[in-house]
């Protein structure tokens, strides 16, 4: 849609109220026993299983893809009465896209590539656009782009809109997730306004963080972004997805974020086409919790390796 600067200017964020609402979630929203196992199994299908390390190798990526194909041991699934499940996607750097696509062939699991000068987004603009094009050509079905934080910090919403619109066009048929790097945006009002502008410019998802900032996904930031999604859907009828990333490593954290999505946006946003976790170690802890539910005993984390 065209950039509506009047709408952007009207957006405010009551920080104290947001923090109070966010603080109420972990203590008051919980699921137990069989329900908890079911929620955790759903959480696995919402994970973008990620490796974004400087020492990534083709072997590591292939092992990660094998884990994405079978994220929980078959005997645990049988004990819990669950059908085979997979993660929502595998997320890698551009250089590993072809390896991941080949490893996941026939599984139906999409490959997501981080792009546009990830994580800082400060490379020349034409190279950032070209990086998207190359990742799509290599087989990436989803592109996680990073915005230029300076546009938000200086209030240059037209520049942010134009940038996001070009990234959206370069993605073609691939879904695009806009990473806001919320830990570097200064205020929750900036987070809310940046979320709205990216959605106006065609983002399929808005995402909290690269995982490389000092502050990544938090509940107040998530509530702010989710409320922006709700307002945008109410005004336009368009559903935009949400992806918290960075620092979500425990099963109990996943349950809190899922409760937030259910309460603020409804069950439709507990499907992988509208909600993802950007995580790696989260899957291991969820598998441990499922084993505890099935056997009554906790296992060591080394029994649930990622790659």
C-alpha positions in Angstrom: 0.0 0.0 0.0 1.2 3.6 -0.4 3.0 5.1 2.6 0.6 6.8 4.9 2.7 9.2 6.9 -0.4 10.5 8.9 -1.0 7.0 10.2 2.7 6.6 11.1 2.7 9.9 13.0 -0.3 8.9 15.0 1.4 5.7 16.3 2.4 6.0 19.9 3.7 3.5 22.5 2.8 3.6 26.2 6.0 2.0 27.5 4.9 1.5 31.2 1.6 0.0 30.1 3.3 -2.3 27.6 5.9 -3.4 30.2 3.1 -4.2 32.7 1.1 -6.2 30.2 4.2 -8.1 29.1 5.3 -8.8 32.7 1.9 -10.4 33.4 2.3 -13.1 30.7 4.9 -15.5 32.3 3.2 -15.7 35.7 -0.5 -15.9 34.6 -0.4 -17.9 31.4 0.6 -21.5 31.5 -0.3 -24.9 30.2 0.5 -28.2 31.9 0.9 -32.0 31.3 -0.6 -33.3 28.1 -1.5 -29.8 26.9 2.0 -28.6 27.4 3.4 -31.5 25.3 0.9 -30.6 22.6 1.9 -26.9 22.7 5.6 -27.8 22.6 5.1 -30.1 19.6 3.4 -27.2 17.8 6.3 -24.9 18.8 8.7 -27.2 17.0 6.8 -26.7 13.7 7.2 -22.9 14.2 11.0 -22.9 14.5 13.3 -21.5 11.9 16.2 -23.8 12.7 19.1 -21.5 12.4 22.9 -21.6 12.0 24.6 -18.2 11.4 28.1 -18.9 12.6 31.4 -17.9 10.9 32.6 -21.4 11.1 29.5 -23.0 9.3 30.5 -25.9 7.0 28.4 -27.9 4.5 28.6 -30.8 6.8 27.1 -28.8 9.7 24.3 -27.5 7.5 23.5 -31.0 6.2 23.3 -32.3 9.8 21.1 -29.3 10.8 18.8 -30.1 7.9 18.6 -33.7 9.0 17.5 -32.5 12.4 14.9 -30.3 10.8 13.5 -33.3 8.9 13.3 -35.3 12.2 13.4 -32.8 15.1 12.2 -35.4 17.7 13.3 -39.0 18.1 10.8 -41.4 16.6 10.4 -43.4 19.8 9.3 -40.2 21.7 6.8 -39.4 19.0 5.3 -42.9 19.2 5.1 -42.7 23.0 3.4 -39.3 22.8 1.1 -40.4 20.0 2.3 -37.7 17.7 2.6 -37.9 13.9 5.9 -37.1 12.2 6.7 -33.3 12.4 9.3 -31.0 11.0 10.6 -27.6 11.8 9.1 -24.6 10.0 12.3 -23.8 8.0 16.1 -23.9 8.0 17.8 -20.5 8.1 21.4 -20.0 6.8 23.8 -17.6 5.2 23.6 -17.2 1.5 26.7 -19.2 0.9 25.0 -22.3 2.4 21.6 -22.0 0.6 22.4 -24.5 -2.1 23.6 -27.0 0.4 20.5 -26.6 2.5 18.2 -26.8 -0.5 19.8 -30.1 -1.6 19.7 -31.6 1.9 16.0 -30.7 2.3 14.8 -31.7 -1.2 11.5 -33.5 -1.0 10.8 -32.6 2.6 8.7 -29.6 2.0 10.8 -27.6 4.5 11.7 -24.2 3.0 15.2 -22.6 3.2 15.4 -19.1 4.6 18.5 -16.9 3.8 19.6 -13.9 5.8 20.4 -11.1 3.4 21.0 -7.4 2.7 24.3 -7.1 4.5 23.2 -9.1 7.5 23.6 -8.3 10.4 24.4 -4.6 10.1 22.8 -3.8 6.7 25.5 -1.3 5.9 26.8 -2.6 2.6 26.1 -0.6 -0.6 22.4 -0.7 -1.5 22.8 -2.2 -4.9 24.8 -5.1 -3.4 22.1 -5.7 -0.8 19.5 -6.0 -3.5 21.8 -8.2 -5.6 22.3 -10.5 -2.6 18.5 -11.1 -2.4 18.4 -11.9 -6.1 21.2 -14.4 -5.7 19.7 -16.1 -2.7 16.4 -16.5 -4.5 18.2 -17.9 -7.6 20.0 -20.4 -5.3 16.6 -21.7 -4.1 15.8 -19.8 -0.9 12.0 -19.6 -0.5 12.2 -17.0 2.3 14.5 -14.0 2.7 15.3 -12.4 6.1 16.4 -8.8 5.3 17.7 -6.2 7.7 16.5 -2.6 7.5 18.7 0.5 7.8 18.4 1.5 11.4 19.4 5.0 10.6 16.2 5.6 8.7 14.2 4.8 11.9 16.5 6.8 14.3 16.3 9.9 12.1 12.6 9.5 11.4 13.1 9.2 7.6 10.1 7.0 7.0 10.0 7.6 3.3 13.5 6.2 3.0 12.6 3.1 5.0 9.5 2.6 3.0 11.4 2.9 -0.3 14.1 0.6 0.8 11.7 -2.1 2.1 9.6 -1.8 -1.1 12.7 -2.5 -3.3 13.7 -5.5 -1.1 10.1 -6.8 -1.5 10.3 -6.5 -5.3 13.7 -8.2 -5.4 12.3 -11.2 -3.4 9.8 -12.0 -6.2 7.8 -15.1 -5.1 9.9 -15.6 -2.0 8.5 -14.5 1.4 10.3 -11.6 3.0 10.9 -11.1 6.7 11.9 -7.6 7.7 14.4 -7.7 10.6 14.0 -4.4 12.6 17.0 -5.0 15.0 14.8 -3.6 17.8 17.6 -3.5 20.3 19.1 -0.7 18.2 16.0 1.4 17.6 15.9 3.3 20.9 12.2 3.4 21.8 9.1 1.2 21.6 7.5 4.0 19.6 10.2 3.7 17.0 9.6 -0.1 17.0 5.9 0.4 16.4 6.4 2.9 13.6 9.1 0.9 11.9 6.8 -2.2 12.1 4.0 -0.3 10.4 6.1 1.2 7.6 7.6 -2.2 6.8 4.2 -3.7 6.6 3.0 -0.9 4.3 5.9 -1.6 2.0 5.0 -5.3 1.7 6.8 -7.3 4.4 5.3 -10.8 4.8 6.8 -11.0 8.3 8.3 -8.6 10.8 11.1 -9.9 12.9 12.6 -8.6 16.1 16.4 -9.1 15.7 19.3 -10.5 13.9 20.4 -12.3 17.1 23.7 -10.4 16.9 22.5 -7.3 18.9 23.2 -6.9 22.6 19.4 -6.9 23.2 17.3 -9.2 21.0 13.7 -10.5 21.4 11.9 -9.3 24.5 8.2 -9.5 25.5 7.6 -5.7 25.5 9.1 -5.4 22.0 7.0 -8.4 20.9 3.8 -7.0 22.3 4.5 -3.7 20.5 5.1 -5.4 17.2 2.1 -7.8 17.6 -0.2 -4.8 18.3 1.1 -3.2 15.2 0.2 -6.3 13.2 -3.2 -6.4 14.8 -3.9 -2.7 13.9 -2.6 -3.3 10.3 -4.8 -6.3 9.8 -7.9 -4.5 11.2 -7.3 -1.6 8.8 -6.3 -3.5 5.6 -7.5 -7.1 6.1 -3.9 -8.3 5.4 -2.3 -10.8 7.8 1.3 -10.2 8.5 3.5 -12.8 10.3 5.7 -12.3 13.3 9.1 -13.8 14.1 10.9 -13.2 17.5 14.6 -14.1 17.3 17.6 -14.1 19.5 17.7 -15.3 23.1 14.7 -17.7 23.0 16.3 -20.9 24.1 14.0 -22.5 26.7 10.8 -24.4 26.2 9.0 -22.3 28.8 9.9 -19.1 26.8 8.3 -20.6 23.7 5.1 -21.2 25.6 5.0 -17.6 26.8 5.4 -16.3 23.3 2.8 -18.6 22.0 0.4 -17.5 24.7 1.0 -13.9 23.7 0.2 -14.7 20.0 -3.0 -16.6 21.0 -4.3 -13.8 23.2 -3.3 -10.8 21.0 -3.9 -12.2 17.5 -5.8 -15.6 17.9 -5.1 -19.2 16.9 -4.5 -18.3 13.3 -1.2 -16.9 14.3 0.0 -20.2 15.8 0.6 -21.6 12.3 4.0 -21.6 10.6 2.9 -19.3 7.8 2.3 -16.5 10.3 4.6 -17.2 13.3 8.1 -18.4 13.6 10.8 -18.6 16.2 14.3 -17.7 15.1 16.3 -20.2 17.2 18.8 -23.1 17.4 19.1 -24.3 20.9 15.4 -23.9 21.6 14.7 -27.2 19.8 17.0 -29.2 22.1 15.3 -27.9 25.2 11.8 -28.7 23.8 12.9 -32.2 23.0 14.2 -32.7 26.5 10.9 -31.5 27.9 9.0 -33.9 25.6 11.2 -36.8 26.8 10.5 -35.8 30.4 6.7 -35.9 29.7 7.1 -39.3 28.0 9.4 -41.0 30.6 9.2 -38.9 33.8 12.9 -38.3 33.7 15.1 -35.5 32.3 17.9 -36.4 29.9 21.2 -34.7 29.4 21.2 -32.1 26.7 24.0 -33.9 24.8 21.5 -36.6 23.9 19.6 -34.1 21.7 22.3 -32.5 19.5 21.4 -29.9 16.9 24.1 -30.7 14.3 
